[in-house]
């Protein structure tokens, strides 16, 4: 099998010991959705959702888990998904979490 994904050491060290465990906070899910839809993290997304601004803790958690990376360390809010991040985001979409966040943002913006 030559098409195996490259091992992401940050992700691997975060989720594995003997089992596989990955947990994400609401802030992290919001940040992933922001990165997917806008290419970067925006503080106003949290305000729009009626949440305290948690972009920095959400982003830090995603960086530490190896789900996103900042190509320019001077601008850490502009992030891209790693392969693991793409896979996790796809799972969040399958679970309906991304759509709920996008719906809530749209609802609040139209109010």
DSSP file (Angstrom, degrees, kcal/mol; ACC not computed):
  #  RESIDUE AA STRUCTURE BP1 BP2  ACC     N-H-->O    O-->H-N    N-H-->O    O-->H-N    TCO  KAPPA ALPHA  PHI   PSI    X-CA   Y-CA   Z-CA
    1    1 A X    >         0   0    0      0, 0.0     3,-0.6     0, 0.0     0, 0.0   0.000 360.0 360.0 360.0  95.7    0.0    0.0    0.0
    2    2 A X  T 3   +     0   0    0      1,-0.2     0, 0.0     0, 0.0     0, 0.0   0.587 360.0  73.5 -83.7 -11.1    2.0    3.0   -1.3
    3    3 A X  T 3   +     0   0    0      2,-0.0    -1,-0.2     0, 0.0     2,-0.2   0.104  64.9 134.2 -92.4  23.2   -0.9    5.4   -0.8
    4    4 A X    <   -     0   0    0     -3,-0.6     3,-0.1     1,-0.1     0, 0.0  -0.496  61.0-109.2 -73.9 139.8   -0.6    5.5    3.0
    5    5 A X        -     0   0    0     -2,-0.2     2,-0.2     1,-0.1    -1,-0.1  -0.284  36.7 -98.8 -65.4 154.4   -0.8    9.0    4.6
    6    6 A X        -     0   0    0      1,-0.1     2,-0.3     2,-0.0    -1,-0.1  -0.508  42.7-107.0 -70.2 138.7    2.4   10.4    6.1
    7    7 A X        -     0   0    0     -2,-0.2     2,-0.8    -3,-0.1    -1,-0.1  -0.526  24.5-147.9 -70.9 130.6    2.5   10.1    9.8
    8    8 A X     >  -     0   0    0     -2,-0.3     4,-3.1     1,-0.2     5,-0.2  -0.888   6.5-158.7 -98.7 105.0    2.0   13.4   11.6
    9    9 A X  H  > S+     0   0    0     -2,-0.8     4,-2.5     1,-0.2     5,-0.2   0.855  88.9  50.9 -59.1 -39.1    4.1   13.1   14.8
   10   10 A X  H  > S+     0   0    0      2,-0.2     4,-1.5     1,-0.2    -1,-0.2   0.949 115.4  42.5 -62.1 -47.9    2.2   15.8   16.7
   11   11 A X  H  > S+     0   0    0     55,-0.2     4,-2.2     1,-0.2     5,-0.2   0.935 114.5  50.8 -63.6 -47.2   -1.2   14.1   16.0
   12   12 A X  H  X S+     0   0    0     -4,-3.1     4,-1.6     1,-0.2    -1,-0.2   0.902 110.9  47.9 -59.6 -42.9    0.2   10.6   16.6
   13   13 A X  H  < S+     0   0    0     -4,-2.5    -1,-0.2    -5,-0.2    -2,-0.2   0.811 112.7  50.3 -70.4 -27.5    1.6   11.5   20.0
   14   14 A X  H  < S+     0   0    0     -4,-1.5    -2,-0.2    -5,-0.2    -1,-0.2   0.888 119.1  32.1 -76.3 -38.4   -1.6   13.2   21.0
   15   15 A X  H  < S+     0   0    0     -4,-2.2     6,-2.0    50,-0.1     2,-0.4   0.616 107.5  68.8 -99.9 -12.8   -4.0   10.5   20.2
   16   16 A X  B  <  +A   20   0A   0     -4,-1.6     4,-0.2    -5,-0.2     2,-0.0  -0.872  29.8 123.2-119.0 143.1   -2.2    7.2   20.8
   17   17 A X  S    S-     0   0    0      2,-1.3    -1,-0.1    -2,-0.4     3,-0.1  -0.002 104.7 -36.1-140.5 -87.2   -0.8    5.3   23.7
   18   18 A X  S    S+     0   0    0     -2,-0.0     2,-0.2     1,-0.0    -2,-0.1   0.600 137.1  32.3-107.4 -26.6   -2.4    1.9   23.5
   19   19 A X  S    S-     0   0    0     -4,-0.0    -2,-1.3     2,-0.0     2,-0.5  -0.625  87.4-105.7-119.1 178.6   -5.7    3.2   22.3
   20   20 A X  B     +A   16   0A   0     -2,-0.2     2,-0.4    -4,-0.2    -4,-0.2  -0.944  41.4 166.8-110.5 124.8   -6.8    6.1   20.1
   21   21 A X        +     0   0    0     -6,-2.0     2,-0.4    -2,-0.5    -2,-0.0  -0.965   6.5 166.8-143.5 122.9   -8.4    9.0   21.9
   22   22 A X        +     0   0    0     -2,-0.4     2,-0.4     2,-0.0    -7,-0.1  -0.982   6.7 179.7-136.0 123.7   -9.2   12.5   20.5
   23   23 A X        -     0   0    0     -2,-0.4     2,-0.4     0, 0.0    -2,-0.0  -0.963   6.5-165.3-123.1 144.6  -11.4   15.0   22.1
   24   24 A X        -     0   0    0     -2,-0.4     2,-0.1     4,-0.0    34,-0.0  -0.976  14.0-134.3-127.3 140.1  -12.2   18.5   20.9
   25   25 A X     >  -     0   0    0     -2,-0.4     4,-2.0     1,-0.1     5,-0.2  -0.393  32.2-105.9 -82.3 168.0  -13.7   21.4   22.7
   26   26 A X  H  > S+     0   0    0      1,-0.2     4,-2.4     2,-0.2     5,-0.2   0.902 123.0  56.1 -59.7 -40.7  -16.5   23.5   21.3
   27   27 A X  H  > S+     0   0    0      1,-0.2     4,-2.5     2,-0.2    -1,-0.2   0.906 106.4  49.8 -57.8 -42.5  -13.9   26.3   20.8
   28   28 A X  H  > S+     0   0    0      2,-0.2     4,-2.7     1,-0.2    -1,-0.2   0.896 109.9  50.0 -65.5 -40.1  -11.8   23.9   18.7
   29   29 A X  H  X S+     0   0    0     -4,-2.0     4,-2.2     2,-0.2    -1,-0.2   0.906 111.4  49.0 -65.6 -40.7  -14.7   22.9   16.5
   30   30 A X  H  X S+     0   0    0     -4,-2.4     4,-2.4     2,-0.2    -2,-0.2   0.922 111.9  49.0 -63.4 -43.7  -15.6   26.5   15.9
   31   31 A X  H  X S+     0   0    0     -4,-2.5     4,-2.7     2,-0.2    -2,-0.2   0.918 110.3  50.6 -63.8 -43.8  -12.0   27.3   15.0
   32   32 A X  H  X S+     0   0    0     -4,-2.7     4,-2.4     1,-0.2    -1,-0.2   0.914 111.4  48.9 -59.1 -42.2  -11.9   24.4   12.6
   33   33 A X  H  X S+     0   0    0     -4,-2.2     4,-2.3     2,-0.2     5,-0.2   0.903 111.1  50.2 -65.0 -40.8  -15.1   25.5   11.0
   34   34 A X  H  X>S+     0   0    0     -4,-2.4     4,-3.2     2,-0.2     6,-0.7   0.927 111.3  48.0 -61.9 -46.3  -13.7   29.1   10.7
   35   35 A X  H  X5S+     0   0    0     -4,-2.7     4,-1.6     4,-0.2    -2,-0.2   0.910 112.9  49.2 -62.4 -41.6  -10.5   27.8    9.1
   36   36 A X  H  <5S+     0   0    0     -4,-2.4    -1,-0.2    -5,-0.2    -2,-0.2   0.895 122.3  31.9 -65.7 -39.9  -12.4   25.7    6.6
   37   37 A X  H  <5S+     0   0    0     -4,-2.3    -2,-0.2    -5,-0.2    -1,-0.2   0.797 136.2  20.7 -90.8 -28.4  -14.8   28.4    5.6
   38   38 A X  H  <5S-     0   0    0     -4,-3.2    -3,-0.2    -5,-0.2    -2,-0.2   0.502  92.7-122.7-120.9  -7.7  -12.6   31.5    5.9
   39   39 A X  S  <<S+     0   0    0     -4,-1.6    40,-0.3    -5,-0.6     2,-0.3   0.458  87.3  43.7  78.6  -0.5   -9.0   30.3    5.8
   40   40 A X  S    S-     0   0    0     -6,-0.7     2,-0.4    38,-0.2    -2,-0.2  -0.969  90.8 -89.4-162.6 172.0   -8.2   31.9    9.1
   41   41 A X        -     0   0    0     36,-2.1     2,-0.4    -2,-0.3   -10,-0.1  -0.767  35.5-166.8 -95.2 134.2   -9.6   32.4   12.6
   42   42 A X    >>  -     0   0    0     -2,-0.4     3,-1.1     1,-0.1     4,-0.6  -0.981  21.2-147.4-123.2 131.4  -11.7   35.4   13.3
   43   43 A X  H >> S+     0   0    0     -2,-0.4     4,-1.3     1,-0.2     3,-1.0   0.848  97.2  67.1 -60.9 -33.9  -12.6   36.7   16.8
   44   44 A X  H 3> S+     0   0    0      1,-0.3     4,-2.9     2,-0.2    -1,-0.2   0.724  86.2  69.5 -65.0 -20.1  -16.0   37.9   15.5
   45   45 A X  H <> S+     0   0    0     -3,-1.1     4,-1.7     2,-0.2    -1,-0.3   0.920 100.5  46.8 -61.5 -42.3  -17.1   34.3   14.8
   46   46 A X  H <<>S+     0   0    0     -3,-1.0     5,-2.9    -4,-0.6     4,-0.4   0.912 113.1  48.5 -66.5 -42.2  -17.3   33.7   18.6
   47   47 A X  H ><5S+     0   0    0     -4,-1.3     3,-1.4     1,-0.2    -2,-0.2   0.924 109.4  53.4 -62.4 -43.3  -19.2   37.0   19.1
   48   48 A X  H 3<5S+     0   0    0     -4,-2.9    -1,-0.2     1,-0.3    -2,-0.2   0.859 109.8  48.1 -59.5 -36.0  -21.6   36.1   16.3
   49   49 A X  T 3<5S-     0   0    0     -4,-1.7    -1,-0.3    -5,-0.2    -2,-0.2   0.497 116.0-115.3 -83.7  -3.2  -22.3   32.8   18.0
   50   50 A X  T < 5S+     0   0    0     -3,-1.4     2,-0.3    -4,-0.4    -3,-0.2   0.777  73.2 131.0  75.0  25.7  -22.8   34.5   21.4
   51   51 A X      < -     0   0    0     -5,-2.9    -1,-0.3    -6,-0.2    -2,-0.1  -0.799  67.2-100.1-108.7 151.2  -19.8   32.7   22.9
   52   52 A X        -     0   0    0     -2,-0.3     2,-0.5     1,-0.1    -1,-0.0  -0.424  57.4 -88.9 -61.3 147.2  -16.9   34.2   24.9
   53   53 A X        +     0   0    0      1,-0.2    -1,-0.1    -2,-0.1     3,-0.1  -0.449  62.8 155.2 -65.3 114.3  -13.9   34.7   22.6
   54   54 A X     >  +     0   0    0     -2,-0.5     4,-2.6   -11,-0.1     5,-0.2   0.041  28.3 118.5-127.8  24.7  -12.0   31.4   22.8
   55   55 A X  H  > S+     0   0    0      1,-0.2     4,-3.0     2,-0.2     5,-0.2   0.877  74.9  52.3 -64.2 -35.7  -10.2   31.5   19.5
   56   56 A X  H  > S+     0   0    0      2,-0.2     4,-2.5     1,-0.2    -1,-0.2   0.920 113.6  41.8 -69.9 -41.1   -6.7   31.5   21.1
   57   57 A X  H  > S+     0   0    0      2,-0.2     4,-2.2     1,-0.2    -1,-0.2   0.898 117.3  49.0 -70.1 -38.3   -7.4   28.4   23.3
   58   58 A X  H  X S+     0   0    0     -4,-2.6     4,-1.8     2,-0.2    -2,-0.2   0.935 114.3  44.7 -63.8 -45.9   -9.2   26.7   20.5
   59   59 A X  H  X S+     0   0    0     -4,-3.0     4,-2.7    -5,-0.2     5,-0.2   0.920 111.8  52.1 -65.0 -44.3   -6.4   27.4   18.0
   60   60 A X  H  X S+     0   0    0     -4,-2.5     4,-2.7    -5,-0.2    -1,-0.2   0.914 109.1  51.0 -59.1 -42.7   -3.7   26.4   20.5
   61   61 A X  H  X S+     0   0    0     -4,-2.2     4,-1.4     1,-0.2    -1,-0.2   0.879 111.3  47.4 -62.1 -38.7   -5.4   23.1   21.1
   62   62 A X  H  <>S+     0   0    0     -4,-1.8     5,-2.4     2,-0.2     6,-0.9   0.894 112.7  48.4 -70.5 -40.0   -5.6   22.4   17.4
   63   63 A X  H ><5S+     0   0    0     -4,-2.7     3,-1.1     1,-0.2    -2,-0.2   0.922 111.6  50.2 -63.5 -44.1   -2.0   23.3   16.8
   64   64 A X  H 3<5S+     0   0    0     -4,-2.7    -1,-0.2     1,-0.3    -2,-0.2   0.808 110.3  50.3 -64.9 -29.9   -0.9   21.1   19.8
   65   65 A X  T 3<5S-     0   0    0     -4,-1.4    -1,-0.3    -5,-0.2    -2,-0.2   0.514 112.4-118.8 -86.3  -5.4   -2.9   18.2   18.4
   66   66 A X  T < 5S+     0   0    0     -3,-1.1    19,-0.4    -4,-0.5    18,-0.3   0.765  79.8 121.5  75.1  24.3   -1.4   18.5   14.9
   67   67 A X  S   <S+     0   0    0     -5,-2.4    15,-2.2    17,-0.2     2,-0.3   0.736  78.0  16.6 -91.2 -25.0   -4.7   19.2   13.3
   68   68 A X  E     -B   81   0B   0     -6,-0.9     2,-0.3    13,-0.3    13,-0.2  -0.923  65.7-159.2-137.2 164.2   -3.7   22.6   11.8
   69   69 A X  E     -B   80   0B   0     11,-2.3    11,-2.4    -2,-0.3     2,-0.7  -0.987  18.7-129.4-142.8 153.6   -0.5   24.4   11.2
   70   70 A X        -     0   0    0     -2,-0.3     9,-0.2     9,-0.2     3,-0.1  -0.899  11.4-162.7-103.5 108.8    0.5   28.1   10.7
   71   71 A X  S    S+     0   0    0     -2,-0.7     2,-0.6     7,-0.4    -1,-0.1   0.819  87.7  43.7 -60.9 -29.0    2.6   28.5    7.6
   72   72 A X  S >  S-     0   0    0      6,-0.5     3,-2.5     3,-0.4     6,-0.2  -0.920  71.8-161.8-118.5 104.5    3.7   31.9    8.9
   73   73 A X  G >  S+     0   0    0     -2,-0.6     3,-0.5     1,-0.3    -1,-0.1   0.729  91.4  62.2 -58.0 -22.1    4.5   31.9   12.6
   74   74 A X  G 3  S+     0   0    0      1,-0.3    -1,-0.3     2,-0.1     2,-0.2   0.657 111.7  38.0 -76.9 -14.2    4.2   35.7   12.7
   75   75 A X  G X   +     0   0    0     -3,-2.5     3,-1.5     3,-0.1    -3,-0.4  -0.593  68.6 165.3-133.6  71.3    0.5   35.3   11.7
   76   76 A X  T <   +     0   0    0     -3,-0.5    -1,-0.1     1,-0.3    -3,-0.1   0.670  67.3  71.8 -68.2 -16.0   -0.7   32.2   13.6
   77   77 A X  T 3  S+     0   0    0      1,-0.1   -36,-2.1    -3,-0.1     2,-1.0   0.759  83.5  75.0 -70.5 -22.4   -4.4   33.0   13.0
   78   78 A X  S <  S+     0   0    0     -3,-1.5    -6,-0.5   -38,-0.2    -7,-0.4  -0.797  73.9 163.9 -91.7 104.2   -4.0   32.1    9.3
   79   79 A X        -     0   0    0     -2,-1.0     2,-0.3   -40,-0.3    -9,-0.2  -0.761  29.3-150.1-122.5 163.4   -3.9   28.3    9.5
   80   80 A X  E     -B   69   0B   0    -11,-2.4   -11,-2.3    -2,-0.3     2,-0.2  -0.940  29.1-104.3-128.8 153.7   -4.2   25.3    7.2
   81   81 A X  E     -B   68   0B   0     -2,-0.3   -13,-0.3   -13,-0.2     2,-0.1  -0.508  25.2-141.6 -73.6 141.8   -5.4   21.8    7.9
   82   82 A X     >  -     0   0    0    -15,-2.2     4,-2.3    -2,-0.2     5,-0.2  -0.412  39.8 -95.4 -82.1 175.6   -3.0   18.9    8.2
   83   83 A X  H  > S+     0   0    0      1,-0.2     4,-2.0     2,-0.2     5,-0.1   0.909 131.3  50.4 -59.8 -40.5   -4.1   15.6    6.7
   84   84 A X  H  > S+     0   0    0    -18,-0.3     4,-2.6     1,-0.2    -1,-0.2   0.908 108.4  52.4 -63.2 -41.5   -5.3   14.6   10.1
   85   85 A X  H  > S+     0   0    0    -19,-0.4     4,-2.7   -18,-0.2    -2,-0.2   0.890 107.5  51.6 -61.8 -40.6   -7.2   17.9   10.4
   86   86 A X  H  X S+     0   0    0     -4,-2.3     4,-2.2     2,-0.2    -1,-0.2   0.918 111.6  47.4 -61.3 -43.3   -8.9   17.3    7.1
   87   87 A X  H  X S+     0   0    0     -4,-2.0     4,-1.8     2,-0.2    -2,-0.2   0.913 113.4  47.2 -66.1 -42.7  -10.0   13.8    8.3
   88   88 A X  H  X S+     0   0    0     -4,-2.6     4,-2.3     2,-0.2    -2,-0.2   0.910 111.1  51.8 -65.1 -42.0  -11.2   15.1   11.6
   89   89 A X  H  X S+     0   0    0     -4,-2.7     4,-2.2     1,-0.2    -1,-0.2   0.901 107.1  53.2 -62.5 -39.8  -13.1   18.0    9.9
   90   90 A X  H  X S+     0   0    0     -4,-2.2     4,-2.3     1,-0.2    -1,-0.2   0.896 108.8  50.1 -61.0 -39.3  -14.8   15.4    7.6
   91   91 A X  H  X S+     0   0    0     -4,-1.8     4,-1.8     2,-0.2    -2,-0.2   0.895 108.5  52.2 -65.9 -39.2  -15.9   13.5   10.7
   92   92 A X  H  <>S+     0   0    0     -4,-2.3     5,-1.6     2,-0.2     6,-0.8   0.880 109.5  50.0 -63.3 -37.5  -17.3   16.7   12.2
   93   93 A X  H ><5S+     0   0    0     -4,-2.2     3,-1.3     1,-0.2    -2,-0.2   0.924 109.0  51.2 -64.9 -44.0  -19.2   17.3    9.0
   94   94 A X  H 3<5S+     0   0    0     -4,-2.3    -2,-0.2     1,-0.3    -1,-0.2   0.832 108.4  52.6 -62.0 -31.6  -20.6   13.7    9.1
   95   95 A X  T 3<5S-     0   0    0     -4,-1.8    -1,-0.3    -5,-0.1    -2,-0.2   0.559 113.4-120.5 -81.0  -8.5  -21.7   14.3   12.7
   96   96 A X  T <>5S+     0   0    0     -3,-1.3     4,-1.7    -4,-0.5    -3,-0.2   0.490  79.4 120.2  84.1   3.3  -23.6   17.5   11.7
   97   97 A X  H  ><S+     0   0    0     -5,-1.6     4,-2.1     2,-0.2    -4,-0.2   0.894  72.0  51.0 -68.5 -40.0  -21.5   19.7   14.0
   98   98 A X  H  > S+     0   0    0     -6,-0.8     4,-2.8     1,-0.2     5,-0.2   0.927 109.9  49.8 -64.0 -44.9  -20.2   21.9   11.2
   99   99 A X  H  > S+     0   0    0     -7,-0.2     4,-2.7     1,-0.2    -1,-0.2   0.892 109.1  52.6 -62.6 -39.5  -23.7   22.5    9.8
  100  100 A X  H  X S+     0   0    0     -4,-1.7     4,-2.2     2,-0.2    -1,-0.2   0.907 111.4  46.3 -63.0 -41.1  -25.0   23.4   13.3
  101  101 A X  H  X S+     0   0    0     -4,-2.1     4,-2.4     2,-0.2    -2,-0.2   0.941 113.7  47.7 -65.9 -47.0  -22.3   26.0   13.7
  102  102 A X  H  X S+     0   0    0     -4,-2.8     4,-2.4     1,-0.2    -2,-0.2   0.891 112.4  50.2 -61.9 -39.4  -22.8   27.5   10.3
  103  103 A X  H  X S+     0   0    0     -4,-2.7     4,-2.6    -5,-0.2    -1,-0.2   0.905 110.3  49.6 -64.2 -41.7  -26.5   27.6   10.8
  104  104 A X  H  X S+     0   0    0     -4,-2.2     4,-2.4     2,-0.2    -2,-0.2   0.904 111.4  48.9 -65.5 -41.2  -26.1   29.4   14.1
  105  105 A X  H  X S+     0   0    0     -4,-2.4     4,-2.2     2,-0.2    -2,-0.2   0.940 113.5  46.6 -62.6 -47.0  -23.8   31.9   12.6
  106  106 A X  H  X S+     0   0    0     -4,-2.4     4,-1.7     1,-0.2    -2,-0.2   0.893 112.0  51.5 -62.5 -40.5  -26.2   32.6    9.7
  107  107 A X  H  X S+     0   0    0     -4,-2.6     4,-0.8     1,-0.2    -1,-0.2   0.921 112.3  45.1 -62.4 -45.9  -29.1   32.9   12.1
  108  108 A X  H  < S+     0   0    0     -4,-2.4     3,-0.3     1,-0.2    -1,-0.2   0.853 111.3  52.9 -69.0 -34.7  -27.3   35.4   14.3
  109  109 A X  H  < S+     0   0    0     -4,-2.2    -1,-0.2     1,-0.2    -2,-0.2   0.841 110.5  47.6 -70.3 -31.7  -26.1   37.4   11.4
  110  110 A X  H  <        0   0    0     -4,-1.7    -1,-0.2     1,-0.2    -2,-0.2   0.607 360.0 360.0 -84.1 -11.2  -29.6   37.7    9.9
  111  111 A X     <        0   0    0     -4,-0.8    -1,-0.2    -3,-0.3    -2,-0.1   0.476 360.0 360.0 -78.0 360.0  -31.2   38.7   13.3
